[in-house]
Structure formats: structure tokens, C-alpha cells
């Protein structure tokens, strides 16, 4: 049996690609998912996966993931209209207006519909038990600016919602004395919970956010989208620098693997509104792509699990995005 730890990025509706990846991974009887760290849509997928595994094993996890995305798609017209600018050309002006509107004015329901879905789907008490896969989700404090990772002992529906709280779509989620926004602004996702107390582990990251774009954005929606992508990427690079430093110590071997959304590294025009889209046809299409990508990844790299990393962190992330003056480069 090979233990595998999952790092699940956020990416709105692109999270359905991750659904497909997880759906295929669950069909590998000799891969045991032990730890999960997720941000935003990755937190939703991670919670559905861990809760399903805790209750019904692999079949339960597959059913839980399917139900999550089905319920989001079927949440109803009010939820759909409040959640997203529809992807119709005639409504592009609304997409461009998104940076100028406040969810405190345009989304009075807040995260209520998503909270209802999670309350029905996720067994928080099961996630807190040692036998369940260890779930970690992260969010960023609105007032303090501090990055917070919620582990199994403090897991809650609020923590999962906070991780998925896109600031221009939803009102901030209050936990104790702090308001929280989407964790991808700080780390997409947090990697250290997957290896901090280990000397030997495999980490598979499902990557939804593009590292680079060939186009310079010129519309308001694309400019905002690229700003968000850059912020998200910088958080990930910081996490990977820490991982590289950890691995540089004697006796440490955290093996990194990456499975990317095919479009994530392409030069296609930025279409941020797809990330806010809700529809089962889109979700099923992304799920199929996720399964296909996972099938290909397993065919190429399954034998490397437990043996060697299949991605060069230095070349892919650190050199490409520059090291600071104190990083030794």
C-alpha cells in the first residue's frame, strides 16, 4: 500500500477537474489517501473526499464528491445568479463590473446556499477522528492579514466556507473574532501540513492555476483574474521554497508530484467567468478531463510513488519565478 498526500488547489468551477482526478485515484486499491490540504474549491473537494472515505470507504468518497458537484449545479436560480456573472457574451459588461460591486450589496444570501449543501454532505465529527484522512483547509484573515490553516481538530463548516470565500462574490466568513477570505491569497494550497512531521512522503498537487500567461490582459475582468492568479502563484512558490529547504536537510525526502489542468499552462485567453460558472454539463466535462489526466499520469508515474519525485520544483517553480536575495541564488 502506498500512502499519498493530496494538495488541492482552488479554481472555482475548475475544481470539477479535481473531482475527476480524485474519482480516478479512488479506483487504485493500493493507493491510500492519508492527508489532504485544500484551498477554496480544493477545500470543498477535500472535505467531500475525506468525509466520504470516513463513512463509506472508496465508494462512499466517490458518491460524496459526485453529490457535492450535483448539489452545487442544482442549487437553484437565485444561487446561480448571485454566485456568478453568466458566461454569455451579452453579459460581459457585468463581468467587467464585478470589481466595482460589493457582495454586501449584491449577495444578501452570502454563503448560505453553500452552507446548506455542506451541512447536508459533510460529517465534521467524522473528520475530527484519527481514523479519517487528515483534512487541512486554509483561509486568510481579513483584518489581521494572517494566513491560517485549520486542521482536523478545529475543522468546521465555517472553516471550509472561509477557505472558499471569494472576496468579490461572498461576504467574509466570521470565525471567533476574525473575518476570513479565500485562502488562495496566502497559499494555494498550504503544503507544510502534508509533510511537517514526516521525513519521507509523496505529495500530489492537483494544479488548476496557471503559472504563466502569454497574453497581457486588457479588460477589467481579465486584469483582476491575472492579479488573483499572480497572488495565488506567489503563495504557492513560497510554500515550495519551504519544501525545497526542508528537503535540503539530511534524511529528508518529500517527493513532489503535479497533475495539471490541461488549459492551466496554455496561452488561451483568460476567461475568469468560467471559474464562477455553475452547470452540470460543464462540471461533467471537467470531470472527464480530470479522469483522463489522472489515467495518463498514473500510466507515466505510478511506479515513481514511494521512489522519486516526478516534478523538478526548482526548474518548474522556483527558478522560473525568481528567488529572493536570501535564497542562495
C-alpha positions as CSV (number, residue, x, y, z in Angstrom):
1,X,0.0,0.0,0.0
2,X,1.3,3.4,-1.0
3,X,0.4,6.4,1.2
4,X,-0.4,9.5,-0.9
5,X,-0.9,13.1,0.4
6,X,-3.0,15.4,-1.7
7,X,-2.6,19.2,-2.3
8,X,-5.8,20.5,-3.9
9,X,-5.7,24.0,-5.5
10,X,-8.6,26.3,-5.7
11,X,-10.0,27.4,-9.1
12,X,-13.8,27.8,-8.9
13,X,-15.7,25.6,-11.3
14,X,-12.3,24.2,-12.5
15,X,-12.5,22.3,-9.2
16,X,-14.7,19.8,-11.1
17,X,-11.4,18.7,-12.9
18,X,-10.1,17.8,-9.4
19,X,-13.3,15.8,-8.8
20,X,-12.4,13.7,-11.9
21,X,-8.8,13.3,-10.7
22,X,-9.9,12.1,-7.3
23,X,-12.6,9.9,-8.8
24,X,-9.9,8.0,-10.8
25,X,-7.4,7.9,-7.9
26,X,-10.0,6.2,-5.7
27,X,-10.1,3.3,-8.1
28,X,-6.4,2.5,-7.3
29,X,-6.8,-0.1,-4.4
30,X,-3.1,0.2,-3.4
31,X,-3.1,4.0,-3.0
32,X,-4.1,5.1,0.4
33,X,-5.0,8.8,0.8
34,X,-3.8,9.8,4.3
35,X,-3.6,13.7,4.3
36,X,-5.4,16.4,2.3
37,X,-4.7,20.1,2.1
38,X,-7.2,22.1,0.1
39,X,-7.9,25.7,-0.7
40,X,-11.2,27.1,-1.9
41,X,-12.7,24.6,-4.4
42,X,-9.9,22.3,-3.2
43,X,-11.2,22.6,0.3
44,X,-14.7,21.6,-0.8
45,X,-13.3,18.6,-2.7
46,X,-11.1,17.7,0.2
47,X,-13.9,17.8,2.7
48,X,-16.2,15.7,0.4
49,X,-13.4,13.2,-0.2
50,X,-12.4,12.9,3.5
51,X,-15.9,12.7,4.8
52,X,-16.9,10.1,2.2
53,X,-13.9,8.0,3.0
54,X,-14.6,8.1,6.7
55,X,-18.1,6.9,6.2
56,X,-18.2,4.6,3.2
57,X,-14.6,4.0,2.1
58,X,-13.8,4.5,-1.6
59,X,-17.3,4.0,-2.8
60,X,-18.5,6.5,-0.2
61,X,-15.9,9.0,-1.3
62,X,-16.8,8.8,-5.0
63,X,-20.5,9.2,-4.1
64,X,-19.8,12.2,-1.8
65,X,-17.8,14.0,-4.5
66,X,-20.5,13.4,-7.1
67,X,-23.1,14.6,-4.7
68,X,-21.2,17.8,-4.0
69,X,-21.0,18.9,-7.6
70,X,-24.5,17.8,-8.4
71,X,-25.8,19.8,-5.5
72,X,-23.8,22.9,-6.5
73,X,-25.2,22.6,-10.0
74,X,-28.8,22.1,-8.7
75,X,-28.6,24.8,-6.0
76,X,-31.2,26.9,-7.9
77,X,-31.6,30.1,-9.9
78,X,-31.1,32.5,-7.0
79,X,-27.8,30.9,-6.0
80,X,-26.6,30.8,-9.6
81,X,-27.4,34.4,-10.3
82,X,-25.8,35.6,-7.0
83,X,-22.7,33.4,-7.4
84,X,-21.6,34.3,-10.9
85,X,-21.8,36.5,-13.9
86,X,-23.1,34.2,-16.6
87,X,-20.7,33.3,-19.4
88,X,-22.8,34.9,-22.2
89,X,-21.2,37.5,-24.4
90,X,-24.2,39.8,-23.9
91,X,-23.4,39.8,-20.2
92,X,-19.7,40.6,-20.5
93,X,-20.4,44.1,-19.2
94,X,-21.5,42.5,-15.9
95,X,-18.2,40.6,-15.8
96,X,-16.3,43.8,-16.2
97,X,-18.4,45.4,-13.5
98,X,-17.5,42.7,-10.9
99,X,-14.6,44.7,-9.4
100,X,-16.9,47.6,-8.8
101,X,-19.6,45.8,-6.9
102,X,-19.7,44.6,-3.3
103,X,-21.1,41.2,-2.2
104,X,-22.6,43.1,0.8
105,X,-24.9,44.8,-1.7
106,X,-25.3,42.2,-4.4
107,X,-25.3,38.9,-2.5
108,X,-27.5,39.2,0.6
109,X,-27.6,35.4,1.0
110,X,-23.9,35.2,1.4
111,X,-22.7,31.7,1.6
112,X,-26.0,30.4,2.9
113,X,-26.7,28.1,-0.1
114,X,-23.3,26.5,0.0
115,X,-23.5,26.2,3.8
116,X,-26.8,24.2,3.3
117,X,-25.1,21.9,0.9
118,X,-22.1,21.3,3.2
119,X,-24.2,20.8,6.3
120,X,-26.1,18.0,4.4
121,X,-22.9,16.4,3.0
122,X,-20.0,16.8,5.4
123,X,-19.8,14.9,8.7
124,X,-17.5,17.3,10.7
125,X,-17.3,14.9,13.7
126,X,-16.0,12.2,11.4
127,X,-13.3,14.5,10.0
128,X,-12.0,15.1,13.5
129,X,-11.4,11.4,14.2
130,X,-7.9,10.0,13.9
131,X,-9.1,7.2,11.6
132,X,-10.2,9.7,8.9
133,X,-7.8,11.2,6.4
134,X,-6.4,14.3,8.0
135,X,-8.0,17.3,6.3
136,X,-6.4,20.8,6.3
137,X,-8.0,23.9,4.8
138,X,-6.6,27.4,4.8
139,X,-8.0,30.9,4.8
140,X,-6.6,34.4,5.2
141,X,-7.7,36.9,8.0
142,X,-9.3,40.0,6.5
143,X,-8.3,42.2,9.5
144,X,-5.0,40.7,10.5
145,X,-3.8,39.6,7.1
146,X,-2.6,36.4,8.7
147,X,-2.7,33.0,7.0
148,X,-4.5,30.4,9.0
149,X,-4.6,26.6,8.4
150,X,-7.5,24.8,10.0
151,X,-6.5,21.2,10.9
152,X,-8.7,18.2,11.9
153,X,-9.0,19.3,15.5
154,X,-10.5,22.7,14.6
155,X,-12.4,21.6,11.4
156,X,-15.8,23.1,10.9
157,X,-18.2,24.0,8.2
158,X,-17.2,27.7,8.7
159,X,-13.6,26.8,8.2
160,X,-14.4,25.2,4.8
161,X,-16.6,28.1,3.8
162,X,-13.9,30.6,4.8
163,X,-11.4,28.8,2.6
164,X,-13.8,29.2,-0.4
165,X,-14.9,32.8,0.4
166,X,-14.0,34.7,-2.8
167,X,-14.0,38.4,-1.5
168,X,-15.8,39.9,-4.5
169,X,-18.5,37.2,-4.5
170,X,-19.2,36.4,-0.9
171,X,-19.4,38.3,2.4
172,X,-16.4,37.4,4.7
173,X,-16.9,34.4,7.0
174,X,-16.6,35.2,10.7
175,X,-14.8,32.6,12.9
176,X,-14.3,33.7,16.5
177,X,-13.0,37.3,16.4
178,X,-11.7,37.2,12.8
179,X,-13.3,37.6,9.4
180,X,-11.8,35.3,6.7
181,X,-11.5,35.3,2.9
182,X,-10.4,32.7,0.4
183,X,-7.1,31.0,1.4
184,X,-5.6,31.1,-2.1
185,X,-4.5,34.6,-1.5
186,X,-1.9,33.2,1.0
187,X,-1.3,29.7,-0.2
188,X,-2.8,27.7,-2.9
189,X,-2.7,25.3,-1.1
190,X,-0.8,25.1,2.1
191,X,1.8,22.3,1.7
192,X,3.5,22.1,5.0
193,X,0.7,20.2,6.8
194,X,1.3,17.3,4.5
195,X,5.0,16.8,5.5
196,X,5.9,18.9,8.5
197,X,6.2,15.8,10.9
198,X,7.5,13.4,8.2
199,X,10.9,12.7,6.7
200,X,9.5,10.6,3.8
201,X,6.3,11.2,1.9
202,X,4.6,11.6,-1.5
203,X,2.6,14.7,-2.2
204,X,0.4,15.0,-5.3
205,X,-0.7,18.5,-6.2
206,X,-3.7,19.0,-8.5
207,X,-2.8,22.3,-10.2
208,X,-5.6,24.5,-11.5
209,X,-4.0,27.9,-11.5
210,X,-1.7,28.8,-14.5
211,X,1.9,29.8,-13.7
212,X,2.2,32.0,-16.8
213,X,0.1,33.7,-19.4
214,X,1.2,34.6,-22.9
215,X,-1.3,37.5,-23.2
216,X,-1.3,40.8,-21.4
217,X,-4.8,41.2,-20.1
218,X,-6.6,44.4,-21.2
219,X,-10.2,44.0,-19.9
220,X,-11.2,44.6,-16.3
221,X,-12.2,41.0,-15.7
222,X,-9.0,39.6,-17.2
223,X,-6.8,42.1,-15.3
224,X,-8.5,41.2,-12.0
225,X,-8.2,37.5,-12.8
226,X,-4.5,37.8,-13.6
227,X,-3.9,39.7,-10.3
228,X,-5.6,36.9,-8.4
229,X,-3.6,34.3,-10.3
230,X,-0.3,36.0,-9.6
231,X,-1.1,36.4,-5.9
232,X,-2.1,32.7,-5.8
233,X,1.1,31.6,-7.6
234,X,3.3,33.6,-5.3
235,X,1.8,31.9,-2.3
236,X,2.5,28.5,-3.9
237,X,6.1,29.5,-4.7
238,X,6.6,30.5,-1.1
239,X,5.3,27.1,0.1
240,X,7.6,25.3,-2.4
241,X,10.6,27.3,-1.3
242,X,9.9,26.0,2.2
243,X,9.6,22.5,0.9
244,X,12.8,22.7,-1.0
245,X,14.6,23.9,2.1
246,X,13.1,21.1,4.1
247,X,14.3,18.5,1.6
248,X,17.8,20.0,1.7
249,X,18.3,18.7,5.2
250,X,19.9,15.3,5.6
251,X,17.5,12.4,5.6
252,X,14.5,14.3,4.2
253,X,12.7,13.1,1.1
254,X,9.4,14.7,0.4
255,X,8.6,13.6,-3.2
256,X,6.5,16.1,-5.1
257,X,4.2,15.2,-8.0
258,X,2.0,17.6,-10.0
259,X,-1.1,16.9,-12.1
260,X,-2.2,20.0,-14.0
261,X,-5.4,21.1,-15.7
262,X,-4.5,20.9,-19.4
263,X,-5.6,24.5,-20.0
264,X,-3.8,25.8,-17.0
265,X,-0.5,26.2,-18.8
266,X,-1.8,27.2,-22.2
267,X,-1.8,30.5,-23.9
268,X,-5.6,30.6,-24.2
269,X,-7.3,33.9,-23.5
270,X,-8.1,34.3,-19.8
271,X,-11.7,33.5,-19.1
272,X,-12.2,34.2,-15.4
273,X,-16.0,33.8,-15.6
274,X,-15.8,30.1,-16.2
275,X,-14.4,29.8,-12.7
276,X,-17.6,31.2,-11.3
277,X,-19.8,29.2,-13.6
278,X,-22.4,26.7,-12.3
279,X,-23.7,23.9,-14.6
280,X,-23.7,20.2,-14.6
281,X,-22.7,19.9,-18.2
282,X,-19.6,22.0,-17.5
283,X,-18.8,20.0,-14.4
284,X,-19.1,16.7,-16.1
285,X,-16.9,17.8,-18.9
286,X,-14.2,18.9,-16.5
287,X,-14.7,15.7,-14.5
288,X,-14.0,13.6,-17.6
289,X,-10.9,15.7,-18.3
290,X,-9.7,15.1,-14.8
291,X,-10.2,11.3,-15.0
292,X,-8.3,11.2,-18.4
293,X,-5.5,13.3,-17.0
294,X,-5.2,11.1,-13.9
295,X,-5.2,8.0,-16.1
296,X,-2.3,9.4,-18.1
297,X,-0.5,10.5,-15.0
298,X,-0.8,7.1,-13.4
299,X,0.4,5.4,-16.6
300,X,3.5,7.6,-16.6
301,X,4.3,8.0,-13.0
302,X,2.6,5.4,-10.8
303,X,5.8,3.4,-10.4
304,X,7.6,6.5,-9.0
305,X,5.3,6.8,-6.0
306,X,7.4,5.9,-2.9
307,X,10.5,6.1,-5.0
308,X,11.2,9.5,-6.6
309,X,9.7,12.9,-7.3
310,X,8.2,13.4,-10.8
311,X,8.5,17.2,-10.9
312,X,11.5,19.4,-10.6
313,X,10.4,22.1,-8.1
314,X,13.5,24.2,-8.8
315,X,13.1,24.3,-12.6
316,X,9.3,24.5,-12.7
317,X,8.5,26.9,-10.0
318,X,11.5,28.5,-8.2
319,X,13.9,29.4,-11.0
320,X,11.0,30.4,-13.2
321,X,9.6,32.8,-10.7
322,X,12.8,34.1,-9.2
323,X,14.4,33.5,-5.8
324,X,14.8,36.3,-3.2
325,X,18.3,37.6,-2.3
326,X,18.4,35.3,0.8
327,X,17.5,32.2,-1.1
328,X,21.1,31.5,-2.3
329,X,20.5,32.0,-6.0
